[in-house]
Amino acid sequence: MLVSFANHSTAPANLGGAERSLLRFVEDWAAIDPEFTPHFVTKAPRGKFIEALEERGLQYDAFRFRGWALPSPQPAPAAERAAFGTVDYAAVNAIIRLYERKRPDLVVVNTLVAPWASFAAAVLGIPQAWFVREYGDLDHGLHFQTGRAATLGDIGLLASAVVTNSGAMRDHLAQYMPADEISIAYPSVDVARLQATRGDTPAVPPFPQADPGLRITVVGRVEASKGQQRVIDALGLLRDRGVTASVCFVGSWKHPGEDQRLTDRARALGVADHVVFTGEQTTPAPYIDAADVCVTASTIEAFGRTTAEYMALGKPVVATREGGSAELVEPGVTGHLVDADDTAALADALAAYAADPDTARRHGAAAPDRLASVTGAGHDNAAAIARLTALVGTEGYRLPQMARYWFELPGAYASLGATSARAAAGLLASRLRSRTGAVGRLLARPGAALRKVTGR
């Protein structure tokens, strides 16, 4: 059984949660079914994801494309949409040809961002499923080119099954597609690896202060949506109350100077000496293990992988109540939940742990069992694998045959002598202005053409 998995990211700096979850899912499927053969369609150029595939000896084909959800908050200019559309259409055509050769039994789309493998599967009638592991606009600030409702509705139309990573994400999707299509598979956390590496010596000392006070660890990419600034503000409030606390931020940042911006914020609050940035670390477990409490301060998380990792290592968690973390943390038992922008509530929760270390230890001790009960049988990879296996041999959603013709049009424009959609548009405009070619000759007498069509 050949299953083709489509991923949207090159992972230029590090593997994201979607890539890590996908790799673990494939490993779990291979362990269950010896007839299972995975193949990957991914984005070029080479990045950490392709490196991970090669390390595991997994087959892949890489294509250049963009997507239908973009980082710009506003619709792109027409020339930009046309230029990238040419590349995206070429990717669809290339994937169609690839699938005609390989004939996968199932296509699994592991992205909210780039539907091109899905379109190729729909042209050929191959059954397909989607993993939707993020909100897109709410968590990452992406702009859906056709709007959120249209994009998620199209996923529901194309997919025979949609698998998501939390109840919060399921409820969000159910506003835009049939609820009975959606199931939950909480991502697996590699507990064995976390346990095996928790005693490693950290490459960067997480709490070098002589008196760190309450030790707080925050793991995750350093950016505004992850909420590191909220933790720094809470440290400032704790300082004003006479409570000493220190924070260690573990993770890389995309925007240059992000660590300096946050350091300046900490300095203004008088807590800069209690803030450490370690950068990206291959083994976060030692930093988690060194903490008294861990924090997930994101605006919203579809799942909350770091929350799960904290709990797996027996740490109490203070997390924002929007998204998947709220399903993992049991307030008053394994941690606390706060509103994302309620910095005072975050400071209150941390102050409570600083004043009562025994409660922190008790909440941490209860965390692994809580995690296992939420993410266990029925909502795990095994359940998702069974559901996807059942799709093999069924007829997938099929686009009309005209769709393939439309996907090929940008290539036809390029054959006119243009090297991009923008150049093709300029070439066509030039021919219309000069009345050259068949189109020019036709449009030189638009009235005649109209009379012929309308009968007037």
TIZA-286320 format. One record per residue (C-alpha): residue in one letter; chain; x, y, z. Coordinates in steps of 0.05 Angstrom, whole numbers, always signed. Each point is the difference from the previous one (the first is absolute). Layout:
BEGIN
   type   mol        x        y        z
      A     A        X        Y        Z
...
END
This chain:
BEGIN
   type   mol        x        y        z
      M     A       +0       +0       +0
      L     A      +31      +65      -24
      V     A      -20      +63      +38
      S     A      +25      +68      -23
      F     A       +6      +53      +54
      A     A       +1      +73      -22
      N     A      +36      +51      +44
      H     A       +4      +76      -10
      S     A      +65      +21      +33
      T     A      +74       -6      -15
      A     A      +12      +10      +75
      P     A      +59      +46      -13
      A     A      +22       +7      +72
      N     A      -32      -57      +39
      L     A      -56      -51       -5
      G     A      -67      +29      +20
      G     A      -53      -37      +39
      A     A      -36      -20      -64
      E     A      +62      -33      -29
      R     A      +18      -34      +65
      S     A      -71      -26       +8
      L     A       -1      -26      -72
      L     A      +66      -37       +7
      R     A      -23      -33      +64
      F     A      -67      -18      -33
      V     A      +37      -34      -58
      E     A      +45      -38      +48
      D     A      -61      -24      +39
      W     A      -35      -22      -64
      A     A      +61      -38      -24
      A     A       +4      -36      +67
      I     A      -73      -22       -7
      D     A       -2      -20      -73
      P     A      +58      -34      -36
      E     A      -34      +13      -67
      F     A       +0      +75      +11
      T     A      +46      +41      -46
      P     A       +5      +75      +12
      H     A      +17      +52      -52
      F     A       +6      +75      +10
      V     A      -16      +60      -42
      T     A      +34      +60      +31
      K     A      +23      +70      -14
      A     A      +66      +18      -33
      P     A      +55      +21      +13
      R     A      +34      -47      +48
      G     A      -11      +13      +74
      K     A       -4      -36      +66
      F     A      -60      -40      -21
      I     A      +34      -30      -61
      E     A      +61      -14      +44
      A     A      -45      -37      +49
      L     A      -30      -41      -57
      E     A      +68      -19      -26
      E     A      +25      -19      +69
      R     A      -58      -49       +4
      G     A       +8      -26      -71
      L     A      -69      +25      -21
      Q     A      -19      +14      -72
      Y     A      -19      +71      -20
      D     A       -9      +47      -59
      A     A       +9      +75      +11
      F     A      -35      +56      -38
      R     A       +1      +75       +2
      F     A      -67      +30      +19
      R     A      -32      +51      +46
      G     A      -71      -11      +25
      W     A      -70      +26      +12
      A     A      +16      +27      +69
      L     A      +54      +54       +1
      P     A      +36      +41      +53
      S     A      -23      +66      -28
      P     A      -60      +30      +37
      Q     A      -27      +29      -65
      P     A      -14      -33      -68
      A     A      +62       -1      -43
      P     A       +3      +46      -61
      A     A      -27      -30      -64
      A     A      +70       -6      -32
      E     A      +26      -38      +60
      R     A      -60      -47       +2
      A     A       +9      -14      -74
      A     A      +74      -13       +6
      F     A       -6      -48      +59
      G     A      -63      -31      -31
      T     A      +43      -22      -59
      V     A      +47      -36      +48
      D     A      -57      -31      +40
      Y     A      -35      -24      -63
      A     A      +65      -30      -25
      A     A       +6      -37      +67
      V     A      -70      -28       -8
      N     A      +15      -25      -70
      A     A      +66      -31      +23
      I     A      -35      -35      +59
      I     A      -54      -26      -47
      R     A      +53      -32      -44
      L     A      +35      -27      +61
      Y     A      -64      -32      +26
      E     A      -16      -29      -68
      R     A      +67      -36       +3
      K     A       -2      -21      +73
      R     A      -75      -10       +8
      P     A       -3       +9      +75
      D     A      -58      -34      +35
      L     A      -11      +60      +45
      V     A      +23      +73       +4
      V     A       +6      +31      +69
      V     A       +7      +76       +0
      N     A      +39      +23      +61
      T     A      -11      +74       -9
      L     A      -51      +56       +4
      V     A      +43      +42      -45
      A     A      +12      -35      -67
      P     A      -55      -42      -32
      W     A      +37      -19      -64
      A     A       +8      -74      +14
      S     A      -74       -1      +18
      F     A      -18      +31      -67
      A     A      +43      -51      -36
      A     A      -34      -57      +38
      A     A      -68      +29      -17
      V     A      +16       +3      -74
      L     A      +16      -74       +2
      G     A      -54      -22      +49
      I     A      +49      -25      +53
      P     A      -31       -1      +70
      Q     A      +30      +53      +46
      A     A       +1      +20      +72
      W     A      +25      +63      +33
      F     A      +36      +13      +65
      V     A      -18      +70      +23
      R     A      +47      +18      +58
      E     A       -5      +76       +3
      Y     A      -50      +57       -6
      G     A      +42      +37      -51
      D     A      -27      +70      +11
      L     A      -13       +0      +75
      D     A      +66      -30      +21
      H     A      +49      +17      -56
      G     A      -30      +63      -30
      L     A      -10      -31      -69
      H     A      -47      +29      -51
      F     A      -47      -49      -36
      Q     A       -3      +25      -72
      T     A      -73      -22       -7
      G     A      -18      +11      +73
      R     A       -2      -47      +59
      A     A      -69      -28      -12
      A     A      +13      -15      -74
      T     A      +68      -31      +14
      L     A      -23      -46      +56
      G     A      -64      -15      -38
      D     A      +42      -23      -60
      I     A      +40      -46      +45
      G     A      -64      -31      +25
      L     A      -22       -9      -73
      L     A      +64      -32      -24
      A     A      +16      -45      +60
      S     A      -32      -66      +16
      A     A      +26       +9      +71
      V     A      +29      +57      +40
      V     A      +45      -15      +60
      T     A      +17      +55      +48
      N     A      +41       +6      +63
      S     A      -48      +23      +54
      G     A      -72       +8      +18
      A     A       +7      +76       -6
      M     A      +25       -8      -72
      R     A      -57      -48      -15
      D     A      -52      +49      +25
      H     A      +32      +55      -41
      L     A       -1      -41      -64
      A     A      -71      -24      +11
      Q     A      -25      +70      -13
      Y     A      +21       -7      -72
      M     A       -5      -74      -18
      P     A      -42      -61      +19
      A     A      +17      -19      +72
      D     A       -4      -74      -14
      E     A      +60       +6      -46
      I     A      +45      +23      +57
      S     A      +35      -43      +51
      I     A      +55      +15      +51
      A     A      +69      -31       +4
      Y     A      +41      +34      +54
      P     A      +73       +2      -23
      S     A      +46      -50      +33
      V     A      +52      +26      +48
      D     A      +65      -39       +1
      V     A       -1      -11      +75
      A     A      +57      -51       -2
      R     A      +47      +50      -34
      L     A      -21      +56      +48
      Q     A      +14      -45      +60
      A     A      +66      -24      -29
      T     A      +26      +70      -12
      R     A      -27      +37      +61
      G     A      +66      -11      +37
      D     A      +44      +26      -56
      T     A      +43      +61      +15
      P     A      -33      +61      -31
      A     A      +42      +34      -54
      V     A      -21      +67      +31
      P     A      -10       +6      +75
      P     A      -76      +12       +8
      F     A       +2      +34      +67
      P     A      +70      +28      +14
      Q     A      -24      +51      +51
      A     A      +25       -5      +72
      D     A      -72       +4      +23
      P     A      -46      -19      -58
      G     A      -62       -6      +45
      L     A      -57      -35      -37
      R     A      +31      -33      -61
      I     A      -44       +5      -62
      T     A      +13      -33      -68
      V     A      -34      +20      -65
      V     A      +14      -44      -61
      G     A      -20      +23      -70
      R     A      +17      +45      -58
      V     A      +12      +70      +25
      E     A      -52      +45      -32
      A     A      -59      +43      +20
      S     A      -53      -54       -9
      K     A      +37      -46      +49
      G     A       -7      +51      +55
      Q     A      +70       +6      +29
      Q     A      -13      +74      +11
      R     A      -58      -19      +47
      V     A      +47      -41      +43
      I     A      +49      +58       +5
      D     A      -56      +47      +20
      A     A      -22      -50      +53
      L     A      +71       -1      +27
      G     A       -3      +75       +6
      L     A      -65       -6      +40
      L     A      +31      -52      +45
      R     A      +60      +45      +13
      D     A      -47      +56      +21
      R     A      -31      -49      +50
      G     A      +68      -20      +27
      V     A       -2      -69      -32
      T     A      +65      -23      -33
      A     A       -8      -41      -63
      S     A      +44      -17      -61
      V     A      -19      -24      -69
      C     A      +37      -40      -52
      F     A      -24       +6      -72
      V     A      +18      -60      -44
      G     A      -10       +9      -75
      S     A      +23      +35      -63
      W     A      -28      +63      -30
      K     A      -16      +18      -72
      H     A       +5      +75       +7
      P     A      +70      +28      +14
      G     A       +5      +37      +66
      E     A      -61      -33      +31
      D     A      +41      -21      +61
      Q     A      +28      +70       +7
      R     A      -70      +31       -4
      L     A      -23      -45      +56
      T     A      +63      +13      +40
      D     A      -12      +75       -6
      R     A      -71      -12      +25
      A     A      +28      -39      +60
      R     A      +51      +54      +14
      A     A      -54      +53       +2
      L     A      -36      -42      +52
      G     A      +63      -12      +41
      V     A       +2      -76      -12
      A     A      +51       -6      -57
      D     A      +49      -36      +46
      H     A      -53      -54      +10
      V     A      -11      -16      -73
      V     A      +40      -50      -42
      F     A       -7      -16      -75
      T     A      +32      -66      -19
      G     A      -17       +0      -74
      E     A      -20      -64      -35
      Q     A      +17      -64      +38
      T     A       -5      -71      -27
      T     A      -17      -26      +69
      P     A      -47      +45      +40
      A     A       -9      -51      +56
      P     A      +58      +25      +44
      Y     A      -30      +70       +0
      I     A      -69      -25      +17
      D     A      +29      -45      +54
      A     A      +36      +60      +32
      A     A      -65      +39       +9
      D     A      -48       +4      +57
      V     A      -57      +18      -47
      C     A       -8       +5      -75
      V     A      -43      +49      -40
      T     A      -37       -1      -66
      A     A      -17      +73      -11
      S     A      -22       -4      -73
      T     A      -59      +40      -26
      I     A      -30      -65      -24
      E     A      +29      -70      -14
      A     A      -35      -52      -41
      F     A      +31      -55      +44
      G     A      +55      +25      +45
      R     A      +58      -49      -10
      T     A      +43      +36      +51
      T     A      -56       -6      +51
      A     A       -1      -74      -11
      E     A      +76       -5       +6
      Y     A       -1      +39      +66
      M     A      -53      -47      +27
      A     A      +36      -63      -24
      L     A      +60      +22      +42
      G     A      -43      +12      +61
      K     A       -2      +75       +1
      P     A      -60      +44      +20
      V     A      -23      +44      -58
      V     A      -30      +69       -3
      A     A      -32       +6      -69
      T     A      -47      +45      -37
      R     A      -70      -27       -4
      E     A      -11      +10      -75
      G     A      +15      -62      -43
      G     A      +26      -69      +15
      S     A      +40      +13      +64
      A     A      -66      +10      +37
      E     A      -18      -73      -14
      L     A      +66      -25      +29
      V     A       +7      +42      +63
      E     A      -50      -15      +56
      P     A       -5      +64      +41
      G     A      +17      -10      +73
      V     A      +25      -70      -14
      T     A      +57       +6      -50
      G     A       +5      +75       -8
      H     A      -38      +64      -15
      L     A      -35      +30      -60
      V     A       -1      +75      -13
      D     A      -25      +46      -54
      A     A      +55      +17      -49
      D     A       +0      +74      +13
      D     A      -12       -3      +75
      T     A      +72      +11      +22
      A     A      -23      +10      +72
      A     A      -32      -69       +1
      L     A      +64      -30      -27
      A     A      +40      +35      +54
      D     A      -50      -24      +53
      A     A       +8      -73      -22
      L     A      +75       +5       +2
      A     A       +0      +35      +67
      A     A      -43      -56      +28
      Y     A      +52      -52      -20
      A     A      +56      +43      +28
      A     A      -36       +4      +67
      D     A      -18      -74       +1
      P     A      +53      -45      -32
      D     A      -35      -63      +27
      T     A      -61      +16      -43
      A     A      +45       +9      -60
      R     A      +31      -68      +11
      R     A      -68      -32      +11
      H     A      -28      +30      -64
      G     A      +61      -23      -38
      A     A       -6      -71      +27
      A     A      -72       -4      -25
      A     A      +17      +26      -70
      P     A      +24      -64      -35
      D     A      -62      -40      +17
      R     A      -44      +58      -21
      L     A      +36       +5      -67
      A     A       -6      -75      -12
      S     A      -75       +0      +16
      V     A      -15      +57      -49
      T     A      +43      -22      -59
      G     A       -8      -76       +7
      A     A      -40      -53      -37
      G     A      -54      +25      -47
      H     A      +34      +67      -11
      D     A      +69      -23      -20
      N     A      +39      -17      -62
      A     A      -25      -72       +0
      A     A      -72      +23       -6
      A     A      +18      +49      -56
      I     A      +39      -54      -37
      A     A      -61      -47       +2
      R     A      -44      +55      -27
      L     A      +47      +18      -57
      T     A      +12      -73      -18
      A     A      -75       -8      -10
      L     A       +2      +52      -55
      V     A      +46      -42      -44
      G     A      -39      -28      -58
      T     A      -55      +52       +4
      E     A      -14      +52      -53
      G     A      +27      +68      +18
      Y     A      -32      +66      -16
      R     A      +12      +12      -74
      L     A       +5      +68      -34
      P     A      -31       +8      -69
      Q     A      +46      -17      -57
      M     A       +1      +73      -19
      A     A      +42      +13      +63
      R     A      +62      -32      -31
      Y     A       -6      +46      -60
      W     A       -3      +61      +45
      F     A      +60      -23      +40
      E     A      +39       -3      -65
      L     A      -18      +70      -24
      P     A      +58      +37      +33
      G     A      +48      -47      -36
      A     A      -35      +17      -64
      Y     A       +9      +74      +14
      A     A      +74      -11      +12
      S     A       +5      -35      -67
      L     A      -17      +66      -33
      G     A      +70      +22      +18
      A     A      -11      +27      +70
      T     A      +40      -23      +59
      S     A      -51      +18      +53
      A     A      -74      +14       +7
      R     A      +15      +74       +4
      A     A      +40       -3      -64
      A     A      -55      -41      -33
      A     A      -51      +53      +19
      G     A      +45      +54      -29
      L     A      +10      -41      -64
      L     A      -75      -11       -7
      A     A      -14      +74      +11
      S     A      +53      +18      -52
      R     A      -32      -46      -51
      L     A      -69      +28      +14
      R     A      +26      +71       -8
      S     A      +35      -17      -66
      R     A      -58      -46      -23
      T     A      +49      -57      -14
      G     A      -17      -73       +4
      A     A      -68      -33       -1
      V     A      -24      +32      +64
      G     A      +19      +69      -26
      R     A      -35      -12      -66
      L     A      -63      -23      +36
      L     A       -1      +58      +48
      A     A      +13      +50      -55
      R     A      -73       -9      -17
      P     A      -33      -11      +68
      G     A      -67      +24      -23
      A     A       -3      -53      -55
      A     A      +18      -54      +50
      L     A      -54      +24      +47
      R     A      -52       +1      -55
      K     A      +18      -71      -20
      V     A       -8      -26      +71
      T     A      -64      +38      +17
      G     A      -32       -5      -68
      R     A      -10      +75       -4
END
